[in-house]
């Protein structure tokens, strides 16, 4: 229903999943079997009982408090590093950078962690793994919004994640959440009106509901007393705004402009944008998909490619 950015350099996550699982398995082994040092600590706990346990708890509390201190000092540095890695599609590395701060009370850290976790999950070869990653990501962005409802990026990623999680459920479930998805996109637009990506995503939402099949409309009518609707004109307005704010920022926006103009029977404009989508530099999987679909549509229109 919604096309989101995709990183071609990270098409598989099996290595990362194995690495994370290996760490977890090793930890479980240590807990179950215990090293000599751990066994000796266990004896000490039994000997000193509450007194020793209290000292351990006090130590852990101090460690926990001191561990959170650097986050307050280095938050800007961490965010800059995460954003730098995002530009080069290094989602796995972003996750490694941000995950230690997953208990943070910073909405800026949490929505970025949600974004990275989403990308890791979306590239997973296993549907089961993907669902686990996506639900983890949703938890982070939900907390980010709980901390700061006025964070536009958190609203944007909440909408994206809500829709993606619903993709693994029924059509009815996905349609039932569509109003929430639009609400978060619209709130993101209120808070960050110059974000071209939000305009694109809202355009996608509008195009999808303008283009619903008869079966999907029936499902929507069952879920809602008044089903959500939209028009191709509304979709076009968002796609054009996105292009105006950030020209050529996304191959899929060019493709959707072409497809929307086709729906509005403006063949000349459609061909213009489809050609631009086809000729767009192919750096990501989305770029490849846009070029392929644009090429196919141009052939059907009999346009010179």
C-alpha positions as CSV (number, residue, x, y, z in Angstrom):
1,X,0.0,0.0,0.0
2,X,2.9,2.3,0.8
3,X,6.4,2.4,-0.8
4,X,9.1,3.2,1.7
5,X,12.8,3.8,1.2
6,X,14.8,0.6,0.8
7,X,18.6,0.0,1.1
8,X,20.0,-2.3,-1.6
9,X,23.3,-2.8,0.2
10,X,21.4,-4.5,3.0
11,X,19.2,-7.0,1.2
12,X,19.9,-9.8,3.8
13,X,20.0,-9.7,7.6
14,X,20.8,-13.3,8.3
15,X,24.4,-12.5,9.3
16,X,23.2,-9.8,11.7
17,X,20.4,-12.0,13.1
18,X,22.9,-14.9,13.6
19,X,25.4,-12.5,15.3
20,X,22.7,-11.2,17.7
21,X,21.4,-14.7,18.4
22,X,25.0,-15.9,19.0
23,X,25.5,-13.2,21.6
24,X,22.2,-14.2,23.3
25,X,22.9,-17.9,23.2
26,X,26.4,-17.3,24.7
27,X,24.9,-15.3,27.5
28,X,22.3,-18.0,28.2
29,X,25.2,-20.6,28.3
30,X,27.1,-18.5,30.8
31,X,24.0,-18.1,32.9
32,X,23.2,-21.8,32.8
33,X,26.7,-23.2,33.3
34,X,28.5,-20.3,35.0
35,X,32.2,-19.6,34.9
36,X,34.4,-20.3,38.0
37,X,34.2,-16.6,38.9
38,X,30.3,-16.7,38.6
39,X,30.0,-19.8,40.7
40,X,32.2,-18.2,43.4
41,X,30.0,-15.1,43.3
42,X,27.0,-17.4,43.7
43,X,28.6,-18.9,46.8
44,X,29.2,-15.5,48.2
45,X,25.6,-14.5,47.7
46,X,24.5,-17.5,49.5
47,X,26.9,-16.8,52.4
48,X,26.3,-13.1,52.8
49,X,22.6,-13.2,51.8
50,X,20.8,-9.9,52.1
51,X,23.9,-7.8,53.0
52,X,25.9,-8.8,49.9
53,X,22.8,-8.7,47.7
54,X,22.1,-5.2,48.8
55,X,25.6,-4.1,48.0
56,X,25.3,-5.7,44.6
57,X,22.0,-3.9,43.9
58,X,23.5,-0.6,45.0
59,X,26.5,-1.2,42.7
60,X,24.2,-2.0,39.8
61,X,22.0,1.0,40.4
62,X,25.1,3.2,40.4
63,X,26.3,1.6,37.2
64,X,22.9,2.1,35.6
65,X,22.8,5.7,36.5
66,X,26.3,6.4,35.3
67,X,25.6,4.5,32.1
68,X,22.8,7.0,31.3
69,X,24.9,10.0,32.0
70,X,27.0,9.9,28.7
71,X,23.8,9.9,26.7
72,X,22.8,13.4,28.1
73,X,26.3,14.7,27.2
74,X,26.8,13.0,23.8
75,X,23.2,12.9,22.4
76,X,24.0,15.4,19.6
77,X,27.1,13.4,18.6
78,X,25.1,10.1,18.6
79,X,22.3,11.6,16.5
80,X,24.8,13.1,14.0
81,X,26.5,9.7,13.6
82,X,23.1,7.9,13.1
83,X,22.1,10.5,10.5
84,X,25.4,10.2,8.7
85,X,25.1,6.4,8.6
86,X,21.5,6.7,7.4
87,X,22.6,8.7,4.3
88,X,24.8,5.8,3.3
89,X,22.1,3.2,4.1
90,X,24.1,1.6,6.9
91,X,21.0,0.5,8.9
92,X,22.7,-2.3,10.6
93,X,25.4,0.0,11.9
94,X,22.9,2.6,13.1
95,X,21.1,-0.1,15.1
96,X,24.4,-1.0,16.8
97,X,25.1,2.6,17.6
98,X,21.6,3.4,19.0
99,X,20.5,0.1,20.6
100,X,22.6,0.8,23.8
101,X,20.4,3.8,24.3
102,X,17.1,1.9,23.7
103,X,16.0,2.8,27.3
104,X,16.7,6.5,26.7
105,X,14.2,9.2,27.4
106,X,15.2,11.0,24.2
107,X,12.5,11.0,21.6
108,X,15.1,11.9,19.0
109,X,17.2,8.8,19.8
110,X,14.1,6.6,19.9
111,X,12.5,7.5,16.6
112,X,15.9,7.1,14.8
113,X,16.3,3.7,16.5
114,X,12.8,2.8,15.3
115,X,13.7,3.8,11.7
116,X,16.9,1.7,11.8
117,X,15.1,-1.3,13.3
118,X,12.4,-1.0,10.6
119,X,14.9,-1.1,7.8
120,X,16.7,-4.1,9.3
121,X,13.3,-5.9,9.6
122,X,12.1,-5.0,6.2
123,X,15.2,-6.5,4.6
124,X,14.8,-9.8,6.5
125,X,14.5,-13.0,4.4
126,X,12.2,-14.4,7.1
127,X,8.7,-13.2,7.6
128,X,8.8,-14.3,11.2
129,X,12.0,-12.3,11.8
130,X,10.6,-9.3,10.0
131,X,7.5,-9.2,12.3
132,X,9.7,-9.4,15.4
133,X,11.9,-6.5,14.1
134,X,8.9,-4.4,13.1
135,X,7.1,-4.8,16.4
136,X,10.3,-3.9,18.2
137,X,10.6,-0.8,16.0
138,X,6.9,0.1,16.7
139,X,7.6,0.0,20.4
140,X,10.5,2.5,20.1
141,X,8.4,5.0,18.1
142,X,5.4,4.6,20.4
143,X,7.7,5.6,23.3
144,X,9.1,8.5,21.3
145,X,5.6,9.9,20.8
146,X,4.8,9.3,24.5
147,X,7.8,11.5,25.3
148,X,7.1,14.2,22.8
149,X,3.8,14.3,20.9
150,X,5.1,17.2,18.8
151,X,7.8,15.2,17.2
152,X,6.9,15.2,13.5
153,X,9.5,12.5,12.6
154,X,8.1,10.2,15.3
155,X,4.5,10.7,13.8
156,X,5.8,9.9,10.3
157,X,7.5,6.7,11.4
158,X,4.6,5.7,13.6
159,X,2.4,5.8,10.5
160,X,4.9,3.9,8.4
161,X,5.3,1.2,11.1
162,X,1.6,0.9,11.8
163,X,1.0,0.2,8.1
164,X,3.9,-2.2,7.8
165,X,2.9,-4.3,10.9
166,X,-0.7,-4.5,9.5
167,X,0.7,-5.9,6.2
168,X,1.4,-9.1,8.0
169,X,-2.2,-9.4,9.1
170,X,-5.5,-9.4,7.2
171,X,-6.7,-6.8,4.6
172,X,-9.4,-5.9,7.1
173,X,-6.8,-5.2,9.9
174,X,-4.8,-3.1,7.5
175,X,-7.8,-1.0,6.4
176,X,-9.0,-0.7,10.0
177,X,-5.7,1.1,10.8
178,X,-5.7,3.3,7.7
179,X,-7.3,6.2,9.5
180,X,-4.7,6.1,12.2
181,X,-2.0,6.0,9.5
182,X,-3.4,9.1,7.8
183,X,-3.8,10.9,11.2
184,X,-0.1,10.4,11.9
185,X,1.0,11.5,8.4
186,X,-1.2,14.6,8.7
187,X,0.1,15.4,12.2
188,X,3.7,15.0,10.8
189,X,2.8,17.4,8.1
190,X,1.5,20.0,10.6
191,X,4.8,19.7,12.5
192,X,7.2,19.4,9.6
193,X,5.4,21.0,6.6
194,X,8.6,21.1,4.5
195,X,9.3,17.4,4.7
196,X,8.9,16.1,1.1
197,X,8.8,12.5,2.2
198,X,5.7,13.2,4.3
199,X,4.0,14.7,1.3
200,X,4.9,11.7,-0.8
201,X,3.6,9.3,1.8
202,X,0.3,11.2,2.1
203,X,0.1,11.2,-1.7
204,X,0.5,7.4,-1.6
205,X,-2.2,7.1,1.0
206,X,-4.6,9.2,-1.1
207,X,-3.7,7.3,-4.3
208,X,-4.3,4.0,-2.6
209,X,-7.8,4.9,-1.4
210,X,-8.7,6.5,-4.7
211,X,-7.6,3.3,-6.4
212,X,-9.3,0.7,-4.2
213,X,-10.8,-2.3,-5.9
214,X,-14.5,-3.2,-5.4
215,X,-13.5,-5.9,-3.0
216,X,-11.4,-3.6,-0.9
217,X,-14.2,-1.0,-0.8
218,X,-16.5,-3.7,0.5
219,X,-14.1,-4.6,3.3
220,X,-13.7,-0.9,4.1
221,X,-17.5,-0.5,4.3
222,X,-17.6,-3.4,6.8
223,X,-14.9,-1.9,9.0
224,X,-16.2,1.7,8.9
225,X,-19.6,3.2,8.9
226,X,-18.2,5.8,6.6
227,X,-15.1,4.4,4.9
228,X,-12.1,6.6,4.3
229,X,-11.9,8.0,0.8
230,X,-9.7,10.2,-1.4
231,X,-9.2,11.3,-4.9
232,X,-6.4,11.3,-7.5
233,X,-6.5,15.1,-7.4
234,X,-5.6,15.0,-3.7
235,X,-2.9,12.5,-4.3
236,X,-1.4,14.6,-7.1
237,X,-1.3,17.7,-4.9
238,X,0.8,15.9,-2.4
239,X,3.2,14.4,-5.0
240,X,3.6,17.8,-6.6
241,X,4.3,19.5,-3.3
242,X,6.9,16.9,-2.5
243,X,8.6,17.5,-5.9
244,X,8.4,21.3,-5.4
245,X,10.0,21.0,-1.9
246,X,12.8,18.7,-3.0
247,X,13.1,18.2,-6.7
248,X,14.2,14.7,-7.8
249,X,14.5,13.5,-4.2
250,X,12.9,10.1,-4.8
251,X,12.4,8.0,-7.9
252,X,9.1,6.7,-6.6
253,X,7.6,10.2,-6.3
254,X,8.4,10.7,-10.1
255,X,6.7,7.3,-10.8
256,X,3.6,8.2,-8.8
257,X,3.3,11.6,-10.5
258,X,3.3,9.7,-13.8
259,X,0.8,7.1,-12.7
260,X,-1.5,9.8,-11.2
261,X,-1.4,11.9,-14.3
262,X,-2.4,8.8,-16.2
263,X,-5.4,8.3,-13.9
264,X,-6.4,11.9,-14.7
265,X,-6.1,11.3,-18.4
266,X,-3.1,13.7,-18.9
267,X,-1.0,11.5,-21.1
268,X,1.6,14.2,-21.9
269,X,2.4,14.9,-18.3
270,X,2.4,11.2,-17.4
271,X,5.0,10.4,-20.1
272,X,7.1,13.3,-18.9
273,X,7.4,12.0,-15.3
274,X,7.6,8.3,-16.3
275,X,10.6,9.1,-18.4
276,X,12.2,10.9,-15.5
277,X,11.5,7.9,-13.2
278,X,13.0,5.5,-15.8
279,X,16.2,7.6,-16.2
280,X,16.6,8.2,-12.5
281,X,20.1,7.0,-11.2
282,X,19.5,3.5,-9.8
283,X,21.1,3.5,-6.4
284,X,18.5,1.5,-4.5
285,X,16.0,-1.3,-5.0
286,X,13.2,1.3,-5.0
287,X,15.0,3.1,-7.9
288,X,15.1,-0.2,-9.8
289,X,11.5,-0.8,-9.2
290,X,10.5,2.7,-10.3
291,X,12.5,2.4,-13.5
292,X,11.1,-1.0,-14.3
293,X,7.5,0.0,-13.8
294,X,8.0,3.3,-15.6
295,X,9.5,1.5,-18.6
296,X,6.6,-0.9,-18.7
297,X,4.0,1.9,-18.6
298,X,5.9,3.9,-21.3
299,X,5.8,0.8,-23.6
300,X,2.0,0.4,-23.0
301,X,1.6,4.1,-23.9
302,X,3.6,3.6,-27.1
303,X,6.0,6.3,-25.9
304,X,9.6,6.5,-27.3
305,X,11.9,5.2,-24.6
